[in-house]
């Protein structure tokens, strides 16, 4: 599903959200309405078709049910205001606020031409680290990394990040980010993204012994689920991830680069339909 910042019609956004949830598993307009607190089982379907509108209160209910948080939630409210506006002045004000929110919380989606970004942990780490150390040399940056990397590699990484548009070079050793957040495009080659997940998982395993408990946080739970619970948990993890990014973006006095891995995977085969006789 596209980023919410690409939408100018909240009716279409609701339809695309429904289609995406439907694609992932069992989901219905009735369930969507129930999650949002509506008694009518087809109200949101009518909204998506443009046959009904969302009030401010209803927009809040819908945003919560979709897991929108922080700036995405605020953008959604303005998207609704823009679509419901009954005069040019109100519509223009909502549109300008939508633009402001989108610009303040830029999100860069990695496309096929920039897949090198996912080839190694060095690219996302240096993209975050370089702006924190204005004037630093590649050697300085290398020495701050927990994993070994040479100054020559750092120099190559910086060249790529600037060329691909992930960083902007402002001066000698001074870099700024062109967008606050980087996310992987669903259209990007999954092999590259899988490689990044594997590399980060290995680094996480090493972190268990490398850092003390007050320097890292690990938690986990083993549980039984069905397909519906699985899909709902996935949506909760996505919402949590968005909230974490929003919290990080609220600050400007950064002093460290960290990584969070959200992992949810099967430990057994599905047993539905299988019979066991004693």
VMD Tcl script that draws the C-alpha trace (Angstrom):
set ca {
  {0.00 0.00 0.00}
  {1.23 3.48 -0.82}
  {2.36 5.94 1.81}
  {-0.52 8.01 3.19}
  {1.35 11.11 2.00}
  {0.61 10.10 -1.59}
  {-3.16 10.39 -1.06}
  {-5.42 13.39 -1.67}
  {-8.71 11.48 -1.31}
  {-9.50 9.78 1.99}
  {-12.24 7.68 0.38}
  {-9.60 6.08 -1.86}
  {-7.25 5.67 1.10}
  {-9.89 3.70 3.01}
  {-10.54 1.49 -0.02}
  {-6.82 0.79 -0.49}
  {-6.43 0.02 3.21}
  {-9.33 -2.44 3.03}
  {-7.93 -4.07 -0.13}
  {-4.51 -4.46 1.51}
  {-5.95 -6.04 4.67}
  {-8.12 -8.31 2.51}
  {-5.06 -9.38 0.54}
  {-3.24 -10.34 3.74}
  {-6.03 -12.57 5.05}
  {-9.62 -12.74 6.23}
  {-11.01 -9.21 6.58}
  {-14.40 -7.67 5.92}
  {-16.11 -4.31 5.96}
  {-18.09 -5.59 8.95}
  {-14.85 -6.23 10.86}
  {-13.42 -2.86 9.78}
  {-16.52 -1.09 11.05}
  {-16.54 -3.08 14.29}
  {-12.87 -2.26 14.93}
  {-13.66 1.43 14.44}
  {-16.64 1.27 16.82}
  {-19.46 1.60 14.26}
  {-22.69 -0.42 14.59}
  {-23.46 -0.25 10.86}
  {-21.59 -3.10 9.11}
  {-21.25 -1.28 5.79}
  {-20.75 2.34 6.85}
  {-17.06 2.46 5.88}
  {-17.79 0.76 2.59}
  {-20.20 3.60 1.79}
  {-17.53 6.09 2.82}
  {-14.97 4.47 0.53}
  {-17.48 4.71 -2.33}
  {-17.99 8.42 -1.65}
  {-21.61 7.88 -0.59}
  {-20.97 8.98 3.00}
  {-18.48 11.13 4.92}
  {-16.41 10.91 8.07}
  {-16.98 13.48 10.81}
  {-14.06 14.60 12.98}
  {-15.04 12.15 15.70}
  {-15.49 9.29 13.26}
  {-12.20 10.12 11.56}
  {-10.49 9.73 14.94}
  {-12.11 6.32 15.45}
  {-11.07 5.15 11.98}
  {-7.49 6.40 12.39}
  {-7.11 4.46 15.63}
  {-8.53 1.30 14.11}
  {-6.06 1.52 11.20}
  {-3.12 1.94 13.57}
  {-2.22 5.43 12.39}
  {-0.04 7.29 14.88}
  {1.54 10.69 15.28}
  {2.09 12.56 12.00}
  {0.29 9.94 9.86}
  {-2.75 10.31 12.10}
  {-2.59 14.10 11.84}
  {-2.24 13.88 8.07}
  {-5.31 11.64 7.91}
  {-7.38 14.20 9.83}
  {-6.36 16.90 7.37}
  {-7.06 14.53 4.48}
  {-10.61 14.13 5.79}
  {-10.97 17.88 6.30}
  {-9.74 18.46 2.75}
  {-12.23 15.96 1.31}
  {-15.15 17.31 3.35}
  {-14.42 21.02 2.77}
  {-17.43 22.94 1.51}
  {-15.53 26.04 0.38}
  {-12.21 26.89 -1.25}
  {-10.74 28.60 1.82}
  {-11.31 25.61 4.10}
  {-10.03 23.21 1.48}
  {-6.92 25.31 0.84}
  {-6.14 25.50 4.57}
  {-6.41 21.72 4.92}
  {-4.24 21.16 1.85}
  {-1.52 23.49 3.12}
  {-1.50 21.66 6.46}
  {-1.21 18.34 4.63}
  {1.80 19.67 2.74}
  {3.39 20.97 5.94}
  {3.04 17.63 7.72}
  {4.38 15.72 4.74}
  {7.41 18.00 4.39}
  {8.25 17.93 8.11}
  {8.10 14.15 8.23}
  {9.58 13.14 4.94}
  {9.76 9.41 4.27}
  {12.04 8.06 1.56}
  {10.92 4.77 -0.02}
  {13.88 2.81 -1.34}
  {13.27 1.87 -4.97}
  {14.92 -0.58 -7.36}
  {17.64 1.89 -8.37}
  {18.86 2.26 -4.77}
  {18.91 -1.37 -3.64}
  {22.60 -1.13 -2.85}
  {21.40 0.60 0.33}
  {20.28 -2.82 1.59}
  {23.46 -4.70 0.76}
  {25.13 -4.01 4.11}
  {24.52 -2.56 7.57}
  {27.12 0.11 6.72}
  {24.74 2.12 4.51}
  {21.88 2.77 6.99}
  {24.31 3.17 9.92}
  {26.57 5.70 8.17}
  {23.52 7.54 6.84}
  {22.47 8.10 10.45}
  {25.95 8.58 11.91}
  {27.55 11.04 9.46}
  {25.11 13.92 10.19}
  {25.79 13.48 13.93}
  {29.53 14.07 13.42}
  {30.00 17.20 11.28}
  {33.56 17.51 10.08}
  {34.45 13.91 10.93}
  {36.78 11.97 8.63}
  {35.96 8.47 7.32}
  {38.42 7.16 9.91}
  {36.53 8.98 12.69}
  {33.25 7.45 11.53}
  {34.76 3.98 11.28}
  {36.06 4.14 14.86}
  {32.57 4.91 16.21}
  {31.02 1.82 14.61}
  {30.57 -1.26 16.80}
  {31.13 -3.55 13.81}
  {34.48 -3.40 12.00}
  {34.61 -1.25 8.88}
  {37.62 0.40 7.24}
  {38.02 4.10 6.48}
  {38.15 3.23 2.78}
  {34.81 1.46 3.00}
  {33.30 4.44 4.83}
  {34.52 6.74 2.07}
  {32.86 4.54 -0.57}
  {29.65 4.38 1.47}
  {29.51 8.17 1.79}
  {30.05 8.58 -1.95}
  {27.16 6.21 -2.68}
  {24.81 7.82 -0.14}
  {25.40 11.25 -1.67}
  {25.14 10.01 -5.26}
  {21.93 8.06 -4.57}
  {20.39 11.02 -2.74}
  {20.30 9.59 0.78}
  {22.68 12.26 2.09}
  {23.50 15.78 0.99}
  {27.07 17.01 1.36}
  {27.09 20.52 2.82}
  {30.85 20.93 3.25}
  {34.05 19.09 4.11}
  {32.83 16.16 6.22}
  {29.44 17.80 6.81}
  {26.34 15.86 5.74}
  {22.59 16.22 6.16}
  {19.81 13.73 5.49}
  {17.52 14.34 2.53}
  {14.64 12.55 4.33}
  {14.20 11.57 7.96}
  {13.04 8.01 7.43}
  {13.97 5.24 5.01}
  {11.54 2.39 4.38}
  {11.70 -0.52 1.99}
  {9.44 -0.46 -1.06}
  {7.28 -3.52 -1.63}
  {8.28 -3.28 -5.27}
  {11.98 -3.46 -4.43}
  {13.71 -6.80 -4.95}
  {12.95 -8.87 -1.83}
  {16.30 -10.69 -2.01}
  {18.20 -7.52 -1.04}
  {15.85 -6.74 1.83}
  {16.06 -10.33 3.09}
  {19.84 -10.03 3.08}
  {19.62 -6.95 5.31}
  {17.27 -8.74 7.73}
  {19.69 -11.67 7.96}
  {22.69 -9.41 8.59}
  {20.89 -7.39 11.26}
  {19.66 -10.60 12.94}
  {23.25 -11.85 13.19}
  {24.33 -8.53 14.70}
  {21.45 -8.78 17.20}
  {22.61 -12.25 18.25}
  {26.11 -10.91 18.90}
  {24.64 -8.03 20.91}
  {23.26 -10.46 23.51}
  {26.78 -11.10 24.80}
  {28.48 -7.92 23.61}
  {26.43 -5.43 25.65}
  {25.22 -5.36 29.23}
  {21.50 -5.49 29.99}
  {21.30 -1.71 30.48}
  {22.79 -1.12 27.02}
  {20.39 -3.25 25.03}
  {16.81 -4.53 25.34}
  {15.68 -8.01 24.34}
  {12.24 -9.47 24.91}
  {10.16 -12.22 23.40}
  {7.14 -14.45 23.82}
  {6.09 -17.84 22.46}
  {2.37 -18.14 21.73}
  {-0.27 -20.05 19.77}
  {-2.21 -18.21 17.03}
  {-4.64 -18.73 14.17}
  {-4.57 -16.85 10.86}
  {-6.80 -14.04 12.10}
  {-4.68 -13.47 15.22}
  {-1.53 -13.65 13.09}
  {-2.79 -10.90 10.76}
  {-3.88 -8.70 13.66}
  {-0.51 -9.09 15.40}
  {1.25 -8.09 12.18}
  {-0.81 -4.90 12.03}
  {0.03 -4.16 15.68}
  {3.75 -4.59 14.98}
  {3.47 -2.23 12.00}
  {1.70 0.36 14.14}
  {4.31 -0.02 16.87}
  {7.10 0.45 14.33}
  {5.47 3.66 13.08}
  {5.16 4.93 16.65}
  {8.82 4.18 17.36}
  {9.88 6.12 14.25}
  {7.62 9.00 15.27}
  {9.17 9.15 18.75}
  {12.68 9.20 17.27}
  {11.72 11.94 14.82}
  {10.45 14.16 17.64}
  {14.04 14.77 18.76}
  {16.99 16.53 17.17}
  {19.82 16.13 19.72}
  {20.77 12.59 18.68}
  {23.92 11.01 20.13}
  {23.81 7.37 19.00}
  {22.62 5.09 16.19}
  {20.57 2.03 17.21}
  {18.64 -0.74 15.49}
  {15.28 -2.36 16.30}
  {14.36 -5.73 14.80}
  {10.67 -6.68 14.80}
  {10.57 -10.48 14.41}
  {7.50 -12.70 14.34}
  {7.90 -16.13 12.79}
  {6.56 -19.71 13.03}
  {8.14 -22.31 15.29}
  {5.91 -25.21 14.14}
  {3.90 -26.31 11.11}
  {0.16 -25.63 11.04}
  {-1.75 -28.46 12.68}
  {-5.24 -27.54 11.40}
  {-6.96 -30.55 9.85}
  {-4.45 -33.05 11.15}
  {-5.76 -35.90 13.28}
  {-3.78 -37.80 15.87}
  {-5.04 -41.13 17.16}
  {-3.79 -42.54 20.46}
}
mol new
graphics top color blue
foreach p $ca { graphics top sphere $p radius 0.5 }
foreach p [lrange $ca 0 end-1] q [lrange $ca 1 end] { graphics top cylinder $p $q radius 0.2 }
display resetview
